[in-house]
Structures are given as C-alpha cells and as structure tokens.
Amino acid sequence: MAIYIERTLAKFMNLSEKLATEFNHFLKTITYENNGELDPSLSEEERQKSISLMRVNASGEVSAQALYRGQAFFTKTPDVRKHLIKAGDEEFDHLVWCSKRLDELGGKKSVLDPFYYAGSFTLGSVAALIGDGTSLGFVEETEKQVVEHLKRHLQEMSPKDEKSREILEKMLEEEEIHGQEAKDHGSEELPLPVKGMMTATSKIMTTLSRYF
C-alpha cells in the first residue's frame, strides 16, 4: 500500500511540474515583448499594411507553439516529442522576430493571442491523444497553410519594407522544413473535412488579427 501511494504521489508531482512548465510557457508567449527603434523609412500606408501583416504572423507563431506543445505534452513517443519541442522553440524565435518588427513599425500584438494559444493547445492535445500519425498530420497541414499565407503576405507587403520581408522569407524557409520533418516522422494525411476546418479557422484568425 505504501509503495502504491508513493508511486501515485510521484506521478502527481510529475504531472504538476509538467502543468506548471506549460503554464509558464503560456505566460511567456502571450506577454513577450521585444522593443526596437521606430522605423521611419515607410509611408503611413505602407507602415499600417506591414503592421497588420506582422500582427497576423505573430499570432500564427503563438498558435503554432501552443499546437506543438499540446501535442508534445500527450505524445508517448520520445522521438516525436523531441521533434515537436524543437519545432516549438523555433516558432518562438519567429515570435521574437515578429514582435521586434511590430515594435519598430509602431504596432502591437493581437489582444486575442491568449485565446489562440488556448485553442491551439487544446487542438494539439486532442490530436496527440488520437495518435502520433494524426498529430504529425496536423503539423504537416498547418505548415502547408502557413507557407501559403506567408507567400501571400510577401505579395501584399511593400517592397520597401525590406526588414519585414527578410523575416517572412526566413520564416517561410523554416516552416517548410517543419512540414517536411513531420512527414519524415510518419505524418498521416488528414481527411478533407478536417483540412477544410483548419483552413476556415485560419481564415477567421488571420482576419481578426489584422485589426485586433
């Protein structure tokens, strides 16, 4: 009986530590700010356009981290967990770049980021509980959609905003790598209705983040 209680307490403590780690990462992500010197090189119209696009991309990085950490929290495969944590860390680097550029443009991150994080963490958790193949399928499809919207943003953004464009091009390169890595780890093709739901959700998020 004593051994059983001891093991139960150990599991509870381990779970508590994991939950505390995830909560701390949530706070770190949604409160992160990176101050930069105001960039005077763009017209007001160009600046506002770049602010809206970079705010969307910052929110996308918040969501991506949450998705990957939710998946990593529940996966039982060490190699998959390692891959997801690595990808999530790289997404945080992207958030750092976007946040700094937003500050340089005189913009702010989306006020909806906490909701994006919570929703994406839940989605990642559910995907991981279904199985690694499905979980990695979400990663691959997410990255495909992110790559497409980054390409659209590069078309929308002023050619004069070289700093923002450089950030998006670097992000695009790394997102493609994340998608390929998920495929290499055994991702499964998601059903078309699921892909459609992801596209619709992404559209809602990106539209809201442009303005709030």
C-alpha positions in Angstrom: 0.0 0.0 0.0 2.8 2.4 0.9 4.6 1.7 -2.4 1.3 2.4 -4.3 0.8 5.7 -2.5 4.4 6.7 -3.1 4.1 5.9 -6.9 0.8 7.8 -7.1 2.3 10.9 -5.4 5.3 10.7 -7.7 3.0 10.7 -10.8 1.0 13.6 -9.3 4.2 15.6 -8.7 5.5 14.9 -12.2 2.1 16.0 -13.7 2.1 19.1 -11.6 5.6 20.0 -12.8 4.6 19.5 -16.4 1.5 21.6 -16.0 3.5 24.4 -14.3 6.0 24.3 -17.1 3.3 24.6 -19.7 1.5 27.5 -17.8 4.8 29.3 -17.6 5.4 28.9 -21.3 1.9 30.2 -22.0 2.6 33.3 -19.9 6.0 33.8 -21.6 4.5 33.6 -25.0 1.5 35.9 -24.6 3.4 38.6 -22.7 6.6 38.6 -24.7 7.6 42.0 -26.0 10.7 43.0 -27.9 11.5 46.7 -28.1 13.0 48.1 -31.3 13.7 51.6 -32.6 10.9 53.1 -34.7 11.5 52.6 -38.4 10.8 55.9 -40.3 11.5 54.5 -43.8 7.9 53.7 -44.7 4.9 55.8 -45.6 1.9 55.7 -43.3 0.0 53.4 -45.6 3.0 51.0 -46.0 3.6 51.0 -42.3 -0.1 50.2 -41.5 -0.1 47.4 -44.0 3.1 45.9 -42.6 1.7 46.2 -39.0 -1.4 44.2 -39.9 0.6 41.5 -41.7 3.2 41.2 -39.0 0.5 41.1 -36.3 -1.1 38.1 -38.1 2.2 36.3 -38.3 3.0 36.9 -34.6 -0.4 35.4 -33.7 0.4 32.5 -36.0 3.6 31.8 -34.1 1.7 31.9 -30.8 -0.8 29.4 -32.2 2.0 27.1 -33.6 3.8 26.9 -30.3 0.7 26.1 -28.5 -0.3 23.4 -31.0 3.2 21.7 -30.8 3.4 21.9 -27.0 -0.1 20.4 -26.7 1.0 17.6 -28.9 4.3 17.1 -27.1 2.5 17.1 -23.8 0.5 14.0 -24.6 2.6 12.0 -27.1 4.1 8.9 -25.7 6.9 8.7 -28.3 10.2 10.4 -27.2 11.4 11.0 -30.7 8.2 12.7 -31.7 8.2 14.8 -28.5 11.7 15.9 -29.2 10.8 16.9 -32.7 7.7 18.9 -31.5 9.6 20.7 -28.8 12.3 21.7 -31.2 9.8 23.0 -33.8 8.0 24.9 -31.0 11.3 26.5 -29.9 11.9 27.6 -33.5 8.4 29.1 -33.6 9.2 31.1 -30.5 12.2 32.5 -32.4 9.8 33.6 -35.1 7.6 35.3 -32.5 10.7 37.2 -31.3 11.4 38.4 -34.8 7.8 39.4 -35.4 7.4 41.1 -32.1 10.5 43.2 -32.6 9.5 44.2 -36.1 6.0 45.1 -34.8 7.5 47.4 -32.3 9.8 49.0 -34.9 6.7 49.7 -37.0 4.8 51.1 -34.0 2.3 48.2 -33.8 1.2 45.8 -31.1 0.5 42.1 -30.9 -3.1 40.8 -31.1 -5.2 41.1 -27.9 -6.7 37.7 -29.0 -3.4 35.8 -28.6 -4.3 34.2 -25.3 -7.4 32.6 -26.9 -5.4 31.5 -29.9 -2.9 29.8 -27.6 -5.6 28.1 -25.5 -7.5 26.8 -28.6 -4.4 25.6 -30.3 -3.0 23.8 -27.2 -6.4 22.0 -26.9 -6.3 21.0 -30.6 -2.8 19.7 -30.3 -3.7 17.7 -27.2 -6.7 16.1 -28.9 -4.6 15.3 -32.0 -1.8 13.7 -29.8 -4.4 11.6 -27.9 -5.7 10.2 -31.2 -2.2 9.1 -32.3 1.2 10.3 -33.5 0.3 9.9 -37.1 -2.7 12.2 -36.8 -0.8 14.6 -34.6 2.0 14.9 -37.1 -0.5 15.2 -39.9 -1.8 18.4 -38.2 1.8 19.7 -38.1 2.3 19.0 -41.8 -1.0 20.5 -42.8 -0.5 23.5 -40.5 2.9 24.2 -42.1 1.5 23.9 -45.6 -1.1 26.5 -44.8 1.4 28.8 -43.1 3.7 28.6 -46.1 0.8 29.6 -48.4 -0.2 32.6 -46.3 3.4 33.8 -45.9 3.7 33.8 -49.7 0.5 35.9 -49.9 1.9 38.3 -47.3 5.1 38.7 -49.3 2.9 39.7 -52.3 0.9 42.1 -50.3 3.8 43.8 -48.4 5.5 46.8 -49.8 8.9 46.0 -51.5 10.3 48.9 -49.5 9.8 47.1 -46.2 12.9 45.0 -46.6 13.2 44.1 -42.9 9.8 42.6 -42.6 10.2 40.8 -45.9 13.5 39.3 -44.8 11.8 38.0 -41.6 8.9 36.4 -43.6 11.3 34.8 -46.1 13.3 33.2 -43.3 10.1 32.0 -41.6 8.9 30.5 -44.8 12.1 28.5 -45.2 11.9 27.1 -41.7 8.1 26.4 -41.9 8.7 24.3 -45.0 11.4 22.3 -43.1 9.0 21.7 -40.2 6.4 20.3 -42.5 8.9 18.0 -44.2 10.2 16.8 -40.8 6.6 16.0 -39.7 6.3 13.9 -42.9 9.6 12.2 -42.3 8.4 11.2 -38.8 5.3 9.5 -40.1 2.5 12.0 -40.5 -0.8 10.8 -41.8 -2.9 12.5 -44.5 -5.8 14.3 -42.8 -9.4 13.9 -44.1 -10.6 16.7 -46.4 -13.3 17.9 -43.9 -10.5 18.4 -41.2 -8.3 20.3 -43.7 -11.3 22.4 -44.6 -12.0 23.2 -40.9 -8.4 24.1 -40.4 -8.5 26.5 -43.4 -11.7 28.1 -42.2 -10.3 28.5 -38.6 -7.1 30.0 -40.0 -9.1 32.5 -42.1 -11.0 33.7 -39.1 -7.9 34.0 -37.0 -5.9 35.9 -39.7 -8.8 38.3 -40.4 -9.3 39.1 -36.7 -5.6 39.5 -36.1 -5.2 42.1 -38.8 -7.3 44.5 -36.8 -7.2 43.5 -33.1 
